[in-house]
């Protein structure tokens, strides 16, 4: 099994496979079936992540598709193998002959350039033929995201790429040994060039090994496009076939709100405070949207928690579902568009491309009442990671950037400044409880 090294993902799901491609940016598959591009050195991100995720939840995408095309016939493949095997046998035979004769290539052929060029031409002829014949040779995987018109196209190396890489390396090493035997640094300009090329090739391996040593990496499977597609499909089916948790939702319904549990009626829909009835034809409620972001930020900055959307707490506890939010969730007004809109909302508010799927996990669950609720599981972020969020309505309805929220019991509270936020996070639990009531602004939800 071929292997490759990629950066670990310290904030969530771990890499399991890499698509074998010519691209500088590696395409990485994670254990939860998400796919990401590895960022380059110059490609910075807000949260210093090594990855840019194409999607963070399988509900965002349609079923992936695999396609391939080839203008290289099986007869051409067989001919390619036969030619290279014969060439390698011939070059090894020439090397043994020079050993027996106790001479070298230059002395035996008197520096005949025609012989030299013939050997080189025979060595690279099949690769040149495949280059021109296999221009339409490709294997690709298409991933259609519900929120995008155009699909992601992931192209991996083909048989032409992998076969030529192996044979070219073998032929280069053997030919170089024959042409430079005995006098590797005195054999004309061609021999010197071959030697320098070989040295550069070795240095590239040493540079990659040093880069892997310096960075926090993990070894994963290196797969062809077909293998990568099969792995994605298998993990996708596993995620989709997870059993619904209707019973656990009913258990949550019977629990009370706490530091790690909160209920919200909706994200964008409006309900009357006195009767709890839905306000029809109302505009998108940005205050309830902000309330959801505040709660998620509070969980991230404290000890994590679970936010259940679709359960109304006042005037009495009941399941209202997320169906009232669908008209506000994009053109499709579906469960998929609801999830996509919620994910984009969280990413934009936190300025993080990777927080959904690594710390924030969104699921749609059925209930025994016949309605669907949205369960958002939130993990506490690392102590060196902070979650500052942008609000659309705060302090009299004005937007505000980089707000810091924490959980204190069943409430979400705002800390007035970043400096105070750092002090709060660095203090002990006992000091936080006493200090918070003096320095935090309580948020009524």
Secondary structure, DSSP 8 states (H G I E B T S, - for coil): --EEEEE--TTS--EEEEE--SSSS-EEEETTS-EEEE--TT---TT--SEEEEESSGGGB---EEEEE----HHHHHHHHHHHHHHHHHHHHHHHHHHHHT--HHHHHTT-HHHHHHHHHHHHHHHHHHHHHTTT-EEEEEE-BTT-SS-EEEEE--HHHHHHHHHHHHHHHHHHHHHTSS-TTTSHHHHHHHHHHHHHHHHHHHHHHHHHHHS-EEEEEEE-HHHHHHHHHHHHHHHHTS---HHHHHHHHTS--BTTEEEES-SS--B-TTT--B-TT----HHHHHHHHHHHHHHHHTT-EEEEETEE-SSS-EE--SGGGGGGS-SS-SHHHHHHHHHHHHHHHHT-SSSBTTTEEEEEEE-TTS-EEEEEEE----TT---EEEEEEETTTEEEEEEEEEEETTEEEEES-HHHHHHHHHS-HHHHHHHHHHHEEEE--
